Amino acid sequence: MDDEELTPLERSVLALERRGWPTPGAKERAVREELGLAPVRYYQLLNALLDAPRALAHDPVTVNRLRRVREVRRAEREG
């Protein structure tokens, strides 16, 4: 696989993150039904993707938005 290309699963993870979710439960249900992943595994994949330059190249708007959210949550935890 070319280092610049995302796998089909990685593209699906980013596509799922682009969608709006009325409730957290709806997103977890979609993760299980559409991707066949446990939510914990999904978030592990997503977090790794946020650090991948190829993910940023594929979908900069989504990746940058999620990076900002992650940084805010980290800052809140660290107090």
Backbone as CSV, one residue per row, in Angstrom:
resi,resn,N_x,N_y,N_z,CA_x,CA_y,CA_z,C_x,C_y,C_z
1,MET,0.848,-1.199,0.000,0.000,0.000,0.000,0.884,1.250,0.000
2,ASP,0.516,2.198,-0.769,1.228,3.478,-0.808,1.019,4.195,0.523
3,ASP,2.083,4.793,1.047,1.993,5.473,2.347,1.007,6.634,2.336
4,GLU,0.722,7.154,1.158,-0.160,8.322,1.085,-1.635,7.949,1.015
5,GLU,-1.933,6.674,0.851,-3.327,6.267,0.705,-3.874,5.689,1.992
6,LEU,-5.126,5.993,2.250,-5.818,5.414,3.395,-6.437,4.088,2.976
7,THR,-6.555,3.191,3.936,-7.251,1.930,3.676,-8.749,2.230,3.563
8,PRO,-9.515,1.306,3.000,-10.967,1.514,2.970,-11.560,1.721,4.372
9,LEU,-11.063,0.989,5.360,-11.560,1.163,6.728,-11.236,2.562,7.251
10,GLU,-10.024,3.027,7.011,-9.647,4.368,7.473,-10.499,5.439,6.811
11,ARG,-10.772,5.285,5.522,-11.653,6.243,4.837,-13.061,6.195,5.428
12,SER,-13.524,5.006,5.780,-14.855,4.867,6.379,-14.926,5.520,7.760
13,VAL,-13.855,5.408,8.526,-13.803,6.048,9.848,-13.923,7.565,9.693
14,LEU,-13.159,8.142,8.776,-13.229,9.593,8.570,-14.601,10.006,8.030
15,ALA,-15.170,9.207,7.159,-16.497,9.518,6.618,-17.542,9.503,7.731
16,LEU,-17.431,8.554,8.633,-18.381,8.481,9.743,-18.241,9.712,10.630
17,GLU,-17.005,10.186,10.813,-16.780,11.377,11.647,-17.313,12.650,10.993
18,ARG,-17.455,12.668,9.695,-17.995,13.861,9.016,-19.488,14.015,9.243
19,ARG,-20.150,12.936,9.594,-21.607,12.990,9.761,-21.974,13.609,11.106
20,GLY,-23.169,14.175,11.178,-23.672,14.715,12.440,-24.435,13.631,13.183
21,TRP,-24.352,13.645,14.483,-24.994,12.606,15.281,-25.940,13.235,16.290
22,PRO,-27.214,12.819,16.293,-28.169,13.387,17.246,-27.867,12.978,18.686
23,THR,-27.327,11.777,18.864,-26.986,11.292,20.208,-25.712,10.463,20.126
24,PRO,-24.963,10.375,21.232,-23.770,9.525,21.214,-24.110,8.064,20.899
25,GLY,-25.236,7.590,21.361,-25.629,6.207,21.101,-25.808,5.916,19.625
26,ALA,-26.271,6.898,18.870,-26.462,6.709,17.430,-25.124,6.492,16.738
27,LYS,-24.120,7.209,17.162,-22.792,7.064,16.559,-22.212,5.691,16.888
28,GLU,-22.291,5.263,18.148,-21.759,3.953,18.528,-22.488,2.833,17.781
29,ARG,-23.788,2.996,17.596,-24.566,1.997,16.852,-24.078,1.924,15.399
30,ALA,-23.838,3.079,14.786,-23.332,3.110,13.413,-21.947,2.483,13.325
31,VAL,-21.110,2.717,14.314,-19.769,2.126,14.333,-19.884,0.599,14.303
32,ARG,-20.778,0.074,15.121,-20.953,-1.389,15.180,-21.580,-1.931,13.901
33,GLU,-22.653,-1.284,13.446,-23.415,-1.812,12.312,-22.722,-1.583,10.974
34,GLU,-22.153,-0.412,10.764,-21.574,-0.082,9.464,-20.126,-0.529,9.316
35,LEU,-19.371,-0.467,10.412,-17.956,-0.800,10.329,-17.620,-2.141,10.968
36,GLY,-18.547,-2.669,11.767,-18.297,-3.942,12.428,-17.223,-3.866,13.493
37,LEU,-17.082,-2.697,14.100,-16.049,-2.494,15.121,-16.686,-2.211,16.474
38,ALA,-15.995,-2.624,17.524,-16.372,-2.198,18.864,-15.992,-0.718,18.977
39,PRO,-16.781,0.073,19.690,-16.453,1.495,19.823,-15.033,1.764,20.328
40,VAL,-14.530,0.953,21.244,-13.171,1.168,21.757,-12.159,1.045,20.617
41,ARG,-12.295,0.026,19.774,-11.383,-0.160,18.646,-11.513,0.986,17.649
42,TYR,-12.745,1.439,17.418,-12.992,2.558,16.517,-12.233,3.801,16.984
43,TYR,-12.346,4.118,18.262,-11.682,5.318,18.767,-10.159,5.171,18.778
44,GLN,-9.654,3.940,18.946,-8.212,3.724,18.818,-7.757,4.028,17.394
45,LEU,-8.491,3.510,16.419,-8.170,3.773,15.015,-8.258,5.261,14.698
46,LEU,-9.335,5.892,15.160,-9.534,7.311,14.898,-8.393,8.132,15.486
47,ASN,-8.017,7.844,16.707,-6.954,8.617,17.350,-5.636,8.467,16.592
48,ALA,-5.328,7.269,16.139,-4.114,7.061,15.352,-4.200,7.819,14.024
49,LEU,-5.375,7.824,13.423,-5.561,8.535,12.153,-5.316,10.031,12.297
50,LEU,-5.693,10.586,13.440,-5.530,12.028,13.639,-4.064,12.445,13.617
51,ASP,-3.175,11.502,13.877,-1.741,11.797,13.862,-1.087,11.431,12.531
52,ALA,-1.858,10.888,11.599,-1.300,10.422,10.325,-1.356,11.523,9.259
53,PRO,-0.221,11.905,8.712,-0.219,12.925,7.655,-1.115,12.550,6.465
54,ARG,-1.217,11.264,6.156,-2.045,10.853,5.014,-3.528,11.098,5.283
55,ALA,-3.944,10.991,6.551,-5.333,11.301,6.890,-5.579,12.801,6.734
56,LEU,-4.620,13.600,7.165,-4.729,15.049,7.014,-4.809,15.421,5.538
57,ALA,-4.016,14.770,4.708,-4.043,15.049,3.269,-5.383,14.640,2.652
58,HIS,-5.973,13.561,3.156,-7.234,13.049,2.612,-8.424,13.924,2.995
59,ASP,-8.468,14.361,4.251,-9.637,15.104,4.748,-9.186,16.135,5.786
60,PRO,-8.554,17.226,5.329,-7.987,18.188,6.280,-9.018,18.857,7.183
61,VAL,-10.209,19.108,6.674,-11.220,19.782,7.497,-11.616,18.908,8.687
62,THR,-11.938,17.662,8.428,-12.353,16.753,9.499,-11.211,16.488,10.465
63,VAL,-10.026,16.196,9.943,-8.888,15.871,10.810,-8.516,17.073,11.682
64,ASN,-8.467,18.255,11.116,-8.128,19.432,11.925,-9.193,19.723,12.977
65,ARG,-10.474,19.551,12.626,-11.551,19.749,13.605,-11.396,18.770,14.760
66,LEU,-11.159,17.508,14.442,-11.020,16.494,15.489,-9.756,16.688,16.317
67,ARG,-8.697,17.175,15.699,-7.479,17.483,16.462,-7.745,18.593,17.470
68,ARG,-8.495,19.611,17.048,-8.820,20.710,17.982,-9.655,20.195,19.149
69,VAL,-10.642,19.364,18.868,-11.484,18.788,19.927,-10.625,17.974,20.890
70,ARG,-9.733,17.167,20.334,-8.864,16.334,21.170,-7.989,17.195,22.069
71,GLU,-7.441,18.275,21.532,-6.579,19.146,22.336,-7.353,19.836,23.461
72,VAL,-8.569,20.269,23.166,-9.394,20.898,24.202,-9.669,19.897,25.321
73,ARG,-10.006,18.670,24.960,-10.292,17.656,25.986,-9.062,17.334,26.805
74,ARG,-7.907,17.264,26.159,-6.658,17.023,26.897,-6.388,18.146,27.892
75,ALA,-6.559,19.369,27.427,-6.309,20.528,28.286,-7.255,20.526,29.486
76,GLU,-8.514,20.138,29.253,-9.484,20.089,30.349,-9.099,19.032,31.388
77,ARG,-8.619,17.880,30.895,-8.214,16.802,31.805,-6.993,17.204,32.617
78,GLU,-6.069,17.897,31.965,-4.829,18.266,32.648,-5.023,19.465,33.576
79,GLY,-6.154,20.116,33.395,-6.587,21.166,34.262,-5.786,22.395,34.308
